[in-house]
């Protein structure tokens, strides 16, 4: 009994008891804390979706239907994903005006970023679709500008022209200029294919390909861009270059021909 009592009074006994208590506390936390954290995140996401549903009912349901199923005035939003919502609403294309032209133009958006996130969360809950890209996906780090230029010319220049200045399409439609557009919105547009634009999922253009294209557009449209060819002529490629050559080149040839003819006639008279 005395030996047991002596062990209890051992100087290390308190340390051992403290370590056991800490181990038990840590074990209990490890069991219950992750579940609590996951539950908190799930609750926060549910609240975000609920707020998004309220915003949708006020600003979107009249055209896209009460459950996003679409109507004669607007397409279904089931499965379009959060990326499509972020692009359309952030650029002011949605909500669309009641009367508009051949396509919905970009304009000032009427929602805060928090409200856009809520709308995107609600639409994403209706069906799986592309998620909003992260800065790591559309940032310039690790991008190949040369490869991006090649990809852009092969896949995008037919509509947006060689440096993304935009251009006219058929029936009053147009490809907008990409100068000064947020890199995230360019990535989202490639991912979702808004309006007349085809979509470029990762199976067609990989994440790296999209990053390269965005880096190329920034390189040719930034304030520091230097045009090695001199006048950029709008950056529209052969159209403006050919027009310049036709007007000024042919005009110069005509002027020379008139001058030669005038001198020849004058020489004959003398």
C-alpha positions in Angstrom: 0.0 0.0 0.0 2.8 2.3 0.9 4.5 1.4 -2.4 1.3 2.3 -4.4 1.0 5.6 -2.5 4.6 6.4 -3.3 4.0 5.8 -7.0 1.0 8.1 -7.0 3.1 10.8 -5.5 5.9 10.3 -8.0 7.0 13.6 -9.6 6.1 12.4 -13.1 2.6 11.3 -12.1 1.1 14.7 -12.8 2.8 14.9 -16.2 1.5 11.4 -17.1 -2.0 12.3 -16.1 -1.8 15.6 -18.1 -0.6 13.8 -21.2 -3.4 11.2 -20.9 -6.0 14.0 -20.5 -4.6 15.8 -23.6 -4.7 12.6 -25.6 -8.3 12.0 -24.6 -9.3 15.5 -25.5 -7.5 15.3 -28.9 -9.2 12.0 -29.6 -12.7 13.4 -28.8 -12.0 16.4 -31.0 -10.7 14.3 -33.9 -13.9 12.3 -33.8 -16.5 15.1 -33.5 -14.8 18.2 -34.9 -14.6 17.2 -38.6 -18.2 16.2 -38.6 -19.1 19.5 -37.0 -17.0 21.5 -39.5 -18.5 19.6 -42.5 -22.0 20.2 -41.1 -21.2 23.9 -40.7 -20.0 24.1 -44.3 -23.1 22.3 -45.5 -25.4 24.6 -43.6 -23.6 27.7 -45.0 -23.9 26.3 -48.5 -27.6 25.6 -48.0 -28.1 29.2 -46.8 -26.2 30.5 -49.9 -28.4 28.4 -52.2 -31.6 29.6 -50.4 -30.5 33.2 -50.8 -29.7 32.6 -54.5 -33.2 31.1 -54.9 -34.8 34.2 -53.6 -32.7 36.4 -56.0 -33.6 34.1 -58.9 -37.3 34.3 -58.1 -37.1 38.1 -58.4 -34.8 38.6 -61.3 -34.7 35.5 -63.4 -37.8 33.3 -63.0 -40.0 35.3 -65.3 -37.9 34.2 -68.3 -36.3 31.0 -67.2 -39.1 29.5 -65.2 -39.6 29.1 -61.5 -37.4 26.0 -61.4 -34.9 27.0 -64.1 -36.6 24.7 -66.6 -36.8 27.4 -69.2 -39.8 29.1 -71.0 -40.5 30.5 -74.5 -38.7 33.7 -73.3 -35.5 32.0 -71.9 -33.6 28.7 -72.1 -33.3 26.1 -69.4 -30.6 26.7 -66.8 -30.5 23.2 -65.6 -26.9 21.9 -66.0 -25.4 25.2 -67.2 -23.3 25.4 -64.1 -22.0 28.2 -61.8 -19.4 29.4 -64.4 -22.2 30.3 -66.9 -24.1 32.3 -64.2 -20.9 34.1 -63.1 -20.1 35.1 -66.7 -23.5 36.2 -67.8 -24.4 38.1 -64.6 -21.0 39.6 -63.9 -20.8 41.0 -67.4 -24.3 42.5 -67.2 -25.7 40.3 -70.0 -28.2 38.9 -67.6 -30.8 39.9 -66.7 -31.4 40.8 -70.3 -33.5 43.8 -71.4 -37.1 43.0 -72.5 -36.3 44.4 -76.0 -32.9 43.8 -77.6 -31.1 43.2 -80.9 -29.7 40.1 -82.4 -27.7 39.3 -79.2 -27.5 40.4 -75.6 -24.8 43.1 -75.2 -22.4 43.6 -72.3 -23.6 46.2 -69.8 -23.1 47.3 -66.2 -24.2 44.5 -63.8 -26.8 45.1 -61.1 -25.6 42.5 -58.6 -22.8 42.4 -56.1 -20.3 39.6 -56.3 -21.8 38.0 -53.2 -25.2 38.0 -54.8 -23.7 36.6 -58.0 -22.1 33.8 -56.0 -25.5 33.1 -54.4 -27.2 32.9 -57.8 -24.5 30.7 -59.1 -24.8 28.3 -56.1 -28.6 28.0 -56.7 -28.3 27.3 -60.4 -25.5 24.8 -59.8 -27.8 23.0 -57.3 -30.3 22.4 -60.2 -27.8 20.2 -62.1 -24.1 19.5 -62.5 -22.2 22.0 -64.8 -18.9 23.8 -65.1 -17.7 25.4 -61.9 -16.3 29.0 -61.6 -12.6 28.7 -62.4 -9.9 29.6 -59.8 -7.2 32.2 -60.3 -4.7 29.3 -60.6 -6.6 28.1 -63.8 -6.7 31.5 -65.6 -3.6 33.2 -64.2 -0.5 33.8 -66.3 1.9 31.8 -64.2 3.2 28.9 -66.3 1.5 30.0 -69.5 3.0 29.7 -73.0 2.2 32.9 -74.9 3.4 31.5 -78.2 1.3 28.4 -77.9 -1.6 30.5 -76.9 -1.3 32.6 -80.0 -1.3 29.5 -82.2 -4.4 28.1 -80.4 -6.2 31.4 -80.7 -5.5 31.7 -84.4 -6.8 28.2 -85.0 -9.9 28.3 -82.8 -10.9 31.9 -82.2 -9.5 34.4 -84.8 -12.2 33.5 -87.3 -14.7 35.5 -85.2 -12.6 37.6 -82.8 -9.8 38.5 -85.3 -6.1 37.9 -84.8 -5.7 40.0 -81.6 -9.1 39.7 -80.2 -10.5 43.0 -81.5 -13.8 41.4 -82.3 -15.7 41.4 -85.6 -19.1 41.2 -87.3 -21.0 38.0 -87.8 -24.2 37.2 -89.7 -27.7 38.6 -89.1 -26.6 41.5 -87.0 -24.6 39.4 -84.5 -21.0 40.1 -83.6 -18.0 38.7 -81.8 -17.2 41.2 -79.0 -13.7 42.7 -78.4 -11.6 40.8 -75.9 -9.5 43.8 -75.1 -9.6 44.6 -71.3 -11.9 41.6 -70.5 -11.3 40.0 -67.1 -9.3 36.8 -67.6 -11.8 34.9 -65.5 -14.6 35.8 -67.9 -12.6 34.8 -70.9 -12.0 31.4 -69.3 -15.7 31.1 -68.4 -16.7 32.0 -72.0 -14.5 29.3 -73.4 -15.8 26.8 -70.9 -19.5 27.6 -71.4 -19.9 29.0 -74.9 -22.3 31.9 -74.4 -24.7 33.0 -77.1 -23.1 32.4 -80.6 -19.8 31.1 -79.3 -19.1 27.4 -79.3 -18.0 25.9 -76.0 -14.5 24.5 -75.5 -14.6 22.0 -72.6 -11.4 20.5 -71.3 -11.6 17.6 -73.7 -11.3 20.2 -76.6 -9.1 22.8 -75.0 -7.3 21.7 -71.8 -7.0 24.0 -68.8 -3.4 24.7 -69.9 -4.6 25.6 -73.4 -7.1 28.1 -72.0 -4.4 29.6 -69.8 -2.1 30.0 -72.8 -4.8 31.7 -74.9 -5.6 34.2 -72.0 -1.9 35.0 -71.7 -1.6 35.6 -75.4 -4.6 38.0 -75.4 -3.0 39.9 -72.5 0.3 40.1 -74.3 -1.1 41.6 -77.5 -3.6 43.9 -75.8 -1.8 45.3 -72.7 -0.6 48.9 -72.4 3.0 47.7 -72.7 2.4 45.9 -76.0 4.8 47.0 -78.8 3.7 46.4 -82.4 6.9 45.4 -84.3 5.1 46.0 -87.6 4.5 49.6 -87.0 0.9 50.8 -87.3 -1.5 48.1 -86.0 -4.4 49.2 -88.2 -6.9 48.1 -85.6 -5.3 44.7 -85.2 -7.9 43.2 -87.6 -5.4 41.3 -89.8 -5.6 41.1 -93.6 -8.8 43.0 -93.9 -7.6 46.4 -92.7 -4.1 45.7 -94.2 -5.6 45.0 -97.6 -7.9 48.0 -97.4 -4.9 50.2 -96.5 -2.9 48.8 -99.5 -5.8 49.2 -101.8 -6.6 52.8 -101.0 -3.1 54.2 -100.5 -1.2 51.8 -102.7 -3.5 52.0 -105.6 -4.0 55.7 -105.0 -0.3 56.2 -105.2 -0.1 54.2 -108.5 -2.9 56.2 -110.0 -1.2 59.5 -109.0 2.1 58.3 -110.5 0.3 57.3 -113.7 -1.4 60.7 -114.0 1.8 62.5 -113.4 3.6 60.4 -116.0 0.8 61.0 -118.5 0.8 64.7 -117.9 4.6 65.0 -118.4 4.4 62.9 -121.5 1.7 65.1 -123.0 3.6 68.2 -122.1 6.8 66.8 -123.7 5.0 66.0 -126.9 3.6 69.6 -127.2 7.0 71.0 -126.7 
